[in-house]
């Protein structure tokens, strides 16, 4: 191997020397032109790399914005129809459906309104009691006489139904009611974000766990209570209670069906 190396070494050296000779034979103008061409190519390459990186990060940012927007929309539906934060698995299911087809929002809203979890909230109630309960769930207050009369008439006449009452009233919220509702949605989003451990995800399922989460959302009555509810320590305390109680309360089988997860087949894109 040593002889082979020595055999080829003169050729490598000769090639190197020829390169030096060629460079030395160039005029200063030619050398300057070579440097300029090399610099331009380097800049072009650097710009291309920069653009690729920029496009990649813009795509990531756009994806994060879309996901944050769809998650917020879904949390509004969970608060509107169920008065609680979304469970992580249900949120992921509906979020994937909504990202794949943005036209799914109304369909998801309909699925929620027809779910047993929503319908059971207003079972055996007269129309006035339905409106009063919706106000409690959305705004944590008694309905004003005018609002109660208006929405009860709408329910009596069929302009709205029990399935659409909560979404219609939430959409019409003004000033203080809008602040309370948005506070509930923000707290629900933070709550679901904190349910991130396997035992927490498993525990946050069933009537007892949902009731604790519902009580947590119901505690929000204004900006101050919303800020308090979003404190990480408060959220973790509620989740800890849910986890500790999970072994003492039966988890109803098939609770995921309450929001149509197992039975629902998303329609094709564009529907």
HUZICOR-V300064 format. One record per helix or strand of 2 or more residues. SS is the DSSP state (hx for helix, st for strand). FROM is the first residue (numbers start at 1). LEN is the number of residues. If there is no record, write none. Layout:
ss;from;len
SS;FROM;LEN
SS;FROM;LEN
This chain:
ss;from;len
hx;2;24
hx;28;55
hx;88;13
hx;102;12
hx;116;7
hx;127;13
hx;145;13
hx;162;10
hx;175;20
hx;198;6
hx;207;12
hx;223;7
hx;232;14
hx;255;5
